[in-house]
Amino acid sequence: MGGLPAGRVEATQHEYALWEKRGDALLVLLSAAGRMTVDELRKNIEVLGPDAYDRMSYYERWIHSISQTLIQRGVITMDELGRRMSAVEARHQDESR
């Protein structure tokens, strides 16, 4: 977590999952459209509690922060986000059958 001592960061190359690439693209597009700043991304990651921070991957933290920023700015509501997440989960379950 920000400001806490940590070990060495190992710079390794790896393939990114499609959802990680989409998360990155979403941040780029939102930033270019003036809908989000890097400061907002950082702020909404930094307010995660230690348990959530440690449990989430790098891009999961980004997605959380993007969602929170869009809610804070009034671009989406919690209800809209919840409905959309439910729809995606249902579609994923249907595809798994």
C-alpha positions, 0 to 999 in steps of 0.5 A: 500500500502506498507509503508502506515499506515493500520488497523489490518490485520484479519487472516481468513481462506477461500476457495481459488478459482481455479484461485487463487490456479493456480496463487499461483502454477504459482508463485511457479513454476516460482520461482523454474525455476528461471524465477521470484523472490519474489523481482520482485513480490513485485516490480511489485505490489508496482508500481501499482497506488493507484486506481489499488492497491485498486481495485485489490484483493490480487491474482489479484495483483499477476497475474498482477505482474507475467505478468509484470515480464514475459514481462520484462524478455522477456518470453512473449510479450504484444501481446502474452498476449493480444491474450491469454487473448482474447482467454480465454475471448472468450472461457468463453463467449462460455461456458456461452451460 
